[in-house]
Amino acid sequence: MLHRPEDRIKRDNGLGRKEASAEPSHIDLGDDPYKSAQRKIFKFSPSDSRASDDRAGHQGTSAQSKSLDQRLEDGRVKMAELAEKDMTQFYPSVHNGKKYQYAPTFHKDMQHLEERLKSGQVTKEEVARTYEAIGTMVGTEGGATTRGRRLQLAKNIMFHAGGPDKTDQGEYNTCALTSQQERLFTRAPGKASEIIAEAATTGQWIAPDGKVIDLDK
């Protein structure tokens, strides 16, 4: 189950959120890590991800590694463009109706995912696949869900990819599913992103064994 960051924040602070205007100029979330909506564009140099390659024992610059590096860099550019083009608007939350800007949290969670890459927690391949899945999902015309929903999913995917241990099932009795989600985002955020993207665009996900999982209507 994907949870919106604002859901978790509401439970954490216990005091409720300060009332926001219809078009807030910033988001005040108190002590939450997403406190500031001063958007930062995180720029990554090739050296940022080189350390994780060294830890993984990769040597040289073969054609395959260059191709992967290019996919990763292209994904970074696309994610930055997506945030600046589509996530700077204020969208009403399905939870409380207040309007939130997706860009600040999206950038912050992208930075967290890149930090996981640098520390060797995830591979370049998984990060590249995460960016590609989000880009494909948001860029698809039509589909089983609205563009607004896919933007929200893009924000949530990046949130869980950057911090898989932040999953919170709340009051719902979904322990088994929640633990599986956290496990998948921890080990293979790219695969988790592809599953969500496929379901959001086609209305179903086809498992490796051929079983078809349809979205609830």
QUIUR-V665013 format. One record per residue. RES is the residue in three letters. PSI is psi as a letter, one per 30 degrees, with the letter a starting at -180 (none if undefined). BURIAL is b if it has 24 or more other C-alpha atoms within 12 Angstrom, else e. Layout:
RES;PSI;BURIAL / RES;PSI;BURIAL
//
This chain:
MET;k;b / LEU;k;b / HIS;k;b / ARG;k;b / PRO;e;b / GLU;f;b / ASP;e;b / ARG;e;b / ILE;e;b / LYS;e;e / ARG;e;e / ASP;e;e / ASN;f;e / GLY;f;e / LEU;f;e / GLY;l;e / ARG;k;e / LYS;k;e / GLU;k;e / ALA;l;e / SER;l;e / ALA;e;e / GLU;i;e / PRO;k;e / SER;f;e / HIS;l;b / ILE;k;b / ASP;j;b / LEU;g;b / GLY;b;e / ASP;g;e / ASP;k;e / PRO;f;e / TYR;h;b / LYS;e;e / SER;k;e / ALA;g;b / GLN;j;e / ARG;k;b / LYS;k;e / ILE;j;b / PHE;k;b / LYS;k;e / PHE;k;e / SER;l;e / PRO;f;e / SER;f;e / ASP;e;b / SER;f;b / ARG;e;b / ALA;e;b / SER;e;b / ASP;e;b / ASP;e;e / ARG;e;e / ALA;f;e / GLY;g;e / HIS;k;e / GLN;k;e / GLY;a;e / THR;i;e / SER;l;e / ALA;e;e / GLN;e;e / SER;e;e / LYS;e;e / SER;e;e / LEU;e;b / ASP;e;b / GLN;e;e / ARG;e;b / LEU;e;b / GLU;e;b / ASP;e;e / GLY;e;b / ARG;e;b / VAL;e;b / LYS;e;b / MET;e;b / ALA;e;b / GLU;e;e / LEU;e;b / ALA;e;b / GLU;e;e / LYS;e;e / ASP;f;b / MET;g;b / THR;f;b / GLN;l;e / PHE;j;b / TYR;k;b / PRO;k;e / SER;k;e / VAL;f;e / HIS;e;e / ASN;g;e / GLY;f;e / LYS;l;e / LYS;k;b / TYR;l;b / GLN;k;b / TYR;f;b / ALA;e;b / PRO;e;b / THR;e;b / PHE;e;b / HIS;e;b / LYS;e;b / ASP;e;b / MET;e;b / GLN;e;b / HIS;e;b / LEU;e;b / GLU;e;b / GLU;e;b / ARG;e;b / LEU;e;b / LYS;e;b / SER;f;e / GLY;g;b / GLN;e;b / VAL;l;b / THR;l;b / LYS;e;b / GLU;e;b / GLU;e;b / VAL;e;b / ALA;e;b / ARG;e;b / THR;e;b / TYR;e;b / GLU;e;b / ALA;e;b / ILE;e;b / GLY;e;b / THR;e;b / MET;e;b / VAL;e;b / GLY;f;b / THR;k;e / GLU;k;e / GLY;b;e / GLY;a;e / ALA;f;b / THR;l;b / THR;l;e / ARG;e;e / GLY;e;b / ARG;e;b / ARG;e;b / LEU;e;b / GLN;e;b / LEU;e;b / ALA;e;b / LYS;e;b / ASN;e;b / ILE;e;b / MET;e;b / PHE;e;b / HIS;e;b / ALA;e;b / GLY;f;b / GLY;i;b / PRO;f;b / ASP;f;e / LYS;g;b / THR;k;b / ASP;j;b / GLN;f;b / GLY;b;e / GLU;g;e / TYR;k;e / ASN;i;e / THR;h;e / CYS;e;e / ALA;e;e / LEU;e;e / THR;e;b / SER;e;e / GLN;e;e / GLN;e;b / GLU;e;b / ARG;e;e / LEU;e;b / PHE;f;b / THR;e;b / ARG;e;b / ALA;i;b / PRO;f;b / GLY;e;b / LYS;e;b / ALA;e;b / SER;e;b / GLU;e;b / ILE;e;b / ILE;e;b / ALA;e;b / GLU;e;b / ALA;e;b / ALA;e;b / THR;e;b / THR;f;b / GLY;g;e / GLN;l;b / TRP;k;b / ILE;j;e / ALA;l;e / PRO;f;e / ASP;g;e / GLY;f;e / LYS;k;e / VAL;k;e / ILE;j;e / ASP;k;e / LEU;k;e / ASP;k;e / LYS;none;e
//
